[in-house]
Amino acid sequence: MLQFPNFNPVAVSIGPFDIIGKSIGPLEVHWYGIMYMLAFLSAWLLALYRSGKPHSPITKVEVENLVTYGAFGVILGGRAGYVIFYNFDRWMSDPLWLFRVWEGGMSFHGGLIGVLLAMYVYATRIRVPYLALMDFVAPLVPLGLGFGRLGNFIGQELWGRVSDVPWAMVFPKAEDPAGVARHPSQLYQATLEGLVMFIVLFWFSAKPRPRGAVGGLFLVLYASFRSIVENFRQPDADIGFDLLGFITRGQLLSVPMFVAGVWLLGYSYYLERKKHLTQKKLVETDSIAPQ
């Protein structure tokens, strides 16, 4: 087994400062915050690159607003999803807790809903087809997810289940008896949801695809990878398993994602084939028309 590296969750600390005779600070920049910054930076750079490609639904000058809308969707939706999906009872007893974002807590599924809504608003504003915009956005997301999972790992959050695999790791914050090792499930998620999903989506979107296919593939891949890794990730202590003694909240929330992704993929290719057959029929009709 491995020992968790002795990471300092604070990447940079400046101060304290004396202002008008009062000590303030120090100013601390946490690794988790840096990972969020890298997530948005990677999305911005990829969006700039993809906006220069033929048939891009947005121009380079629209990228900044796109990322801004997406950032608000991630933060607001992620926080709301964490509160509603994972801590509904606490929210009911303390409604203002929703707004105390400094206490931590984000949900991917909530963030996804937030981004879907934010992109709908932006697509309407710039008058581009919604599915075309979502196909553009989908490959921008995985690297950000990967950075976020690395932030979870550094902060010793969302660790895995007890294991005896050679790479199992002892997490001090888990407060286990000495020597108890666990799956580093944060790294599993960073690899699958981040690197692998980015490679697949970037390759898939490099060629013209039916509208909605890239977004549909994103939903299928994330739901599949999340469901797989949930088998190695420790369930939330206050929730445990939701169904049949082994199905987690994350897996349940991924089911509608998977279904929607499969439907969207199938429907996009169905419409593309229907369009192709219609065009073929029109060509054949024109070829036999009297001259």
N, C-alpha and C positions, 0 to 999 in steps of 0.2 A: 504494500500500500504506500501511498504518497502522503506527505504532509502538505497542507495548504500553504502556499507561499505567504510570507509575512508582508502582505500588501498594506500600505497605509492608504485608507480610503480617501484621504486628502492628498491631492496631487500637488497643489501649490498653496502655501500659506504666507501671507504678507501682513506684517504688523505685529502687535497692535499699534494703533495710532493714538496720539494725544491731540484732541481737538478742544480748544478752549478749556484746557485743564481737565478734560474728561477722557478717560481711556476707552477707545472703541476698537473692536476687532478681536482677534486678527481676521483679515479677509481670507476666507478659505475657498479654494476651488476643488471640488470633489471629482474623482475619476468618473463617477456616474454622469455628472454634468458634462464632462469632456466627451463622453461617449455619445450623449445626445447631440452635442455640437458636431461631432464627426458624422453622425447619422444624417443630419440636415445638410452638411457640407457635401457629403457623397451624393445625396439626392440632387442637390443643386448642380454639381459638376456633370453628373450623368444626364440631367435634363438639358443642360446646355449642349452636350454632345448630341443627344437624340433629336433636339429641336432643329439641328442643321441637316438632318436626313430628309430625303424626299418623302412627301406625304405626311410629314409631321403635322399634327392638328394644331400646334402652337408654334409661335416664333420665338427667337432668342429673347426678345424684349419682354415676352410674357412669362418667362421662366421665373423671375423673381416673385411675381404675384402668385404663380402656381405653388411654389415652395412655401410661401407665407400662408396661403389658404391651407395647404397640407399640414403645416406645423400647428396651426390652430386646431385643425381636426384631430390630429394625434393627441395633443395635450388635453383638450376639453373632452374628447370622446374617451381617451384612455382613462382619465380620472373618473368620469361618470360610469364607465364600464366596470372599473374596479369596485366602486362603491355599490353599484346595483347588482352586479353578477356575483360578487364575492363577499360583500359586507352589508347586505340589505338590512338586516336586523339592526346593526349599529347605526345605519343612516336613519332608520325610522325613530330610533331613540335620541338621535342627535343630528337633526337635518343640516345644521351648519357645518358638520364635518366634511361634507362634500366640497366646501370651498377652502378647507385648510390643506391645500395641496402640499405645503411644506412638511406635512407629517408623512408624506410618501404614499405610494400605491398607484400603480398603473396597470391597465389590462389591455392586451393586444386586441382582443375581440371588440372591446369598446373603442379603441383607437381606430380600428378598421371601419366601424360604423361612422365614426366622426369624419374620417377621410372621405368615405363614400358620400356623405352629405355635403362636405365642403367642396368636393369636386363637382357635385351636381350644381351647386350655386355658381362655381366658377365657369363651368361649361355653359350654363345659361347666360352668364354675363358676357362671355366672349363669343357666344353663339357658335359653338362647335358641338358635334354629336357626343353625347355623354359616354357611350361605350368606346368611342375612339379616344377620348381623353383618358379613360381608365386603362385602356391598352397601353397608352403612352406612359402612364404613371406606374403600372405594375412592376416593371423591371427596376424602378428607382428605389423600391422598398426593401428588398432583401438585405442589402449591405447595412442599412440602418438597423434592421432587426438583429443582425450579427453583432454590431457594436453594442446594442442594448443588452444582449446576453453576456457579452464580455463584461459590461458594467455590473450585471448581476453576479458574475463570478468574482470579480474583484471585491464587491461589497458583501460577499458570502450570503447571497439571497437565493432562494429557490433551489437549494441543493437537492441531490438525488437520494434515492433509497439506499439502505444499507447493502453493501456488496463486498465480495472478496475477490473481484477481478484485480489483476496486477496494477491497474491504473486507478483503482479506487483511492479516494482522498479523505483525509481527516479534516473536517471543517470545525475550527474552534467555536464558532458562533452557534453551531448546532447543539452545543452543550451536551454531547453524548458522553457516556463513560469513556475513559481514556482508551484510545486505540480503535474506536469504532470508525470504520471507513465507509464512504458513500460514493455512489456514482457522481462524477462531475457533470451532471446533466446540463448545466448551463453551457458547457463547451459542446455537448452534443447538439444543443439547439443552435448555438452560434454557427456550427458547421453545416447543419442541414438547412435551417431556416435562413441562414445568411449566405454562406459561400456556395453551397450546392444549388440552392434555389436561384441565386443570382446567375450562376453559369447557365443553367437550363433556360431561364426566362430571357437572358440576354441573347443566347443562341436562337431561341424560338422566335424572338421578335426581330431578329436581324433581317428576315425575309417577310414580304407581305403576307399577312394572315387574314382570315375572315374577321370582320369587326366583332369584338367580344371574345375572341379565342385566347388572346394573351391574358386578359383579365380572368377568364374562366380557368386557365391553366394555373394561374397564381393561387386561386382559391383551392383548387384540388391539391396542389403541392403543399401549401401551408397546412391545410387540414390533415393531410396524410402524415407529414413530418411531425406535426405537433402531437398527433395521436400516438405515433410510434414512441416519441421521447417521453410522453406522459407515463409510459410503462416503467421508466427508470427514474422519474422525478418524484420526490416526496410530496404527497398531497398536502394541501394546506391543513394545518393542525386543527383549525376550528371547523373544517368542512369534511375532511376525510374523503371517502368514496361516495359517490352519488347513486350508483346503480349497480346491482348484482355483486356488490362487495369488491369490485375491482375497476369500475369505470369512474373516471375522475370528472370534475367540473370542466376542465379544459377539453377533454375528449367530447363531452356532451355539446359544448359550445362549437366544436369543430364540425359536428355532424351537418348542421344546416349549411355551413360553408362548403363542405364537400358536395352536398346535393346540388347547391346552387352552381358550383363550378362545373360539375358534370353536365347539368342542364344547359348552362351557357355555352360550353364547348360544343355540345351536340347541336344546339339551336343555331349557333353561328355557322357551323359547317353545313347544316341543312339549308339555311338561307343562301349561302354561297353556291351550293349545288343547284338550288332552285333558280337562282339568278343566271347561272351558267347555262342551264337547260333552256331557259326562256330566250337568252341571247342566241343560242344555237338554233332554236326553232325559228326565230326571226330571220336569221341568215338563210336557213333553208327555204323559208317562205319567199324571201326576196329573190333567191336564185331560180325559183320555178315560176315567178311571176311573168306574165306576158310583156314582151319588150315593145 
